[in-house]
């Protein structure tokens, strides 16, 4: 198959596979993962690695195929980061392992990345960036090893919002036969950004000690809100 189509090591493409750390047919079968589950996943990764895969994204929560809604399966069963770390250690220098699942804040991401003993190569987050899209500028700063958001980055957020608003207005005013998105589709990114600005404005450290403090000052939040409102 794939392996036979690669004529030399230099032709080998980068191949990624994303999967869960385990699977249960239904909620009644749900239980803590054991050594048998670990060996099964290890054998699976060995197989795809031998076929050419060199990167595996592991969601640290087992999948429940029936009996739970997709929403509940994002909460149940519990995440098992140690399971992912063990797999990453077994495949170190062979397969890059990316941890996915449950990363919801800059503080948590920074804590995971700061563990110099971890064999995990990378980290993936999805719904965090949907719930708090403006945090992406903080992720960029974190990857650059900078501790705060500068005026340049604040201006970047402003420019991004202005450009998107112009794009949304252009798309919304196209003739109906040329429109690719509904009004709701176009407004959703702005709604999510405004919701984050509202949450950050209302942030109270005493009421939310486990949450990250806002990246932006009150003046910056007001300025960005004005961009959307205008």
C-alpha positions in Angstrom: 0.0 0.0 0.0 1.4 3.3 1.1 4.8 2.0 2.1 5.3 0.3 -1.3 4.7 3.5 -3.1 7.6 5.3 -1.4 10.7 4.7 -3.4 13.2 6.1 -0.9 13.5 7.7 2.5 13.8 11.1 1.0 10.4 10.6 -0.7 8.6 9.7 2.5 5.8 12.2 3.2 4.8 13.4 6.7 1.7 11.3 7.6 -0.5 12.1 10.6 -3.2 10.0 12.2 -5.7 11.3 14.8 -7.5 8.9 17.1 -8.8 8.3 20.6 -6.8 6.5 23.3 -9.6 3.9 23.5 -13.1 3.0 22.3 -16.1 1.5 24.0 -19.2 0.3 22.1 -21.6 1.9 24.6 -21.7 3.7 28.0 -22.3 0.5 29.9 -18.9 -0.9 28.9 -17.1 2.2 30.1 -14.3 1.5 32.6 -10.8 2.7 33.3 -8.3 1.8 30.6 -6.1 -1.1 31.5 -2.9 -2.8 30.3 -4.8 -4.6 27.5 -6.1 -1.3 26.2 -2.6 0.1 26.3 -1.1 -2.9 24.4 -3.9 -2.6 21.8 -3.2 1.1 21.2 0.6 0.5 21.1 0.1 -2.3 18.5 -2.1 0.0 16.4 0.4 2.8 16.5 3.2 0.4 15.6 1.2 -0.8 12.6 0.5 2.6 11.2 4.1 3.7 11.9 5.3 0.7 9.9 3.0 1.7 7.1 4.5 5.2 7.0 2.8 7.4 9.7 5.2 9.5 11.7 2.8 11.7 13.7 -0.1 10.6 15.9 -2.6 13.0 17.5 -4.0 11.2 20.6 -7.3 12.5 22.1 -6.8 11.7 25.8 -10.5 10.6 26.3 -11.8 7.3 25.2 -14.7 7.4 22.6 -18.1 6.0 23.5 -19.8 4.9 20.3 -23.4 4.8 21.6 -25.3 5.8 24.8 -23.7 9.2 25.1 -24.3 12.3 23.1 -21.2 13.9 21.4 -21.5 16.7 23.9 -21.4 14.4 26.9 -18.5 12.4 25.3 -16.5 15.6 25.5 -16.8 15.4 29.3 -17.1 11.6 30.0 -14.9 9.5 30.5 -12.2 11.5 32.3 -9.1 12.6 30.4 -6.0 10.4 30.8 -2.9 12.4 30.0 -0.7 9.9 31.7 -1.8 7.3 29.2 -0.8 9.6 26.3 2.6 10.3 28.0 3.3 6.6 28.4 2.6 6.0 24.7 4.7 9.0 23.7 7.6 7.6 25.8 7.3 4.2 24.1 7.5 5.8 20.7 10.0 8.5 21.4 12.3 9.2 18.4 10.0 7.1 16.3 6.6 8.8 16.2 5.7 12.4 17.3 2.8 12.3 19.7 0.5 15.3 20.0 -1.8 15.4 23.0 -5.4 16.5 22.3 -8.3 17.0 24.7 -9.3 19.3 27.6 -6.8 22.1 27.0 -8.9 25.3 27.7 -6.5 28.1 28.8 -3.1 29.7 28.4 -2.1 28.8 31.9 -2.9 25.1 31.3 -1.1 25.1 27.9 2.0 26.8 29.4 2.0 24.3 32.3 2.0 21.3 29.9 4.7 22.9 27.7 6.8 23.7 30.7 7.2 20.0 31.6 10.6 19.4 30.2 10.5 15.7 31.2 7.4 15.0 29.1 8.0 13.0 25.9 4.9 14.6 24.2 5.9 16.5 21.1 3.0 18.9 20.7 -0.4 20.0 21.9 -3.7 20.5 20.1 -6.8 22.4 21.2 -10.0 22.9 19.3 -13.0 24.2 21.3 -11.0 26.5 23.4 -10.3 28.6 20.3 -14.0 28.6 19.4 -15.0 29.7 22.8 -12.3 32.3 23.2 -11.0 33.1 19.7 -9.0 36.2 20.9 -6.8 33.9 23.1 -5.1 32.9 19.9 -3.0 36.0 20.1 -1.9 34.9 23.6 -1.0 31.5 22.2 1.2 33.2 19.6 2.9 35.2 22.4 3.4 32.0 24.4 5.0 30.3 21.5 7.3 33.3 21.2 8.1 32.9 24.9 6.7 36.4 25.6 4.7 36.9 28.8 2.3 39.7 27.8 0.3 40.9 24.9 1.9 44.1 23.4 0.3 47.0 21.7 1.4 45.6 18.3 -0.7 42.4 19.1 -3.7 44.5 20.2 -3.5 46.4 16.9 -3.4 43.0 15.2 -6.6 42.0 16.8 -8.2 45.3 15.8 -7.1 44.8 12.2 -8.3 41.2 12.1 -11.8 42.2 13.4 -12.0 45.1 10.9 -11.0 42.9 8.0 -13.4 40.2 9.0 -16.3 42.7 9.3 -15.5 44.1 5.8 -15.5 40.5 4.5 -18.8 39.6 6.2 -20.5 42.7 4.9 -19.3 41.9 1.4 -20.5 38.3 1.6 -23.8 39.3 3.0 -24.6 41.8 0.2 -23.8 39.4 -2.6 -26.8 38.4 -4.9 -28.6 35.5 -3.4 -27.4 33.0 -6.0 -23.8 33.9 -5.2 -24.0 33.8 -1.4 -22.0 31.0 0.2 -22.9 31.7 3.9 -26.0 32.5 5.9 -26.2 35.7 7.9 -25.9 33.5 11.0 -22.7 31.9 9.7 -21.1 35.3 9.0 -22.1 36.7 12.4 -21.0 33.7 14.5 -17.3 34.6 14.7 -18.1 38.2 15.7 -20.6 36.9 18.3 -17.9 34.6 19.8 -15.4 37.5 19.9 -17.9 39.8 21.6 -18.9 37.1 24.1 -15.2 36.8 25.1 -14.9 40.6 25.4 -18.0 40.6 27.7 -16.6 37.7 29.8 -13.2 39.4 30.1 -14.9 42.7 31.1 -16.9 41.0 33.8 -13.9 39.0 35.1 -13.5 38.9 38.8 -10.4 37.1 40.2 -12.1 36.3 43.5 -15.1 34.7 41.7 -12.9 32.9 39.1 -9.6 32.0 40.8 -9.1 29.0 38.4 -9.5 31.0 35.2 -6.9 33.0 33.3 -7.1 36.8 33.8 -8.0 38.8 30.7 -5.2 39.4 28.2 -6.5 42.9 27.4 -7.0 45.9 29.6 -10.4 47.5 30.0 -9.5 50.3 27.6 -8.4 47.7 25.0 -11.6 45.7 25.5 -13.7 48.9 25.0 -11.8 49.8 21.9 -12.3 46.4 20.3 -16.0 46.4 21.3 -16.3 49.8 19.5 -14.8 48.3 16.4 -17.6 45.6 16.2 -20.4 48.0 17.3 -19.5 50.6 14.7 
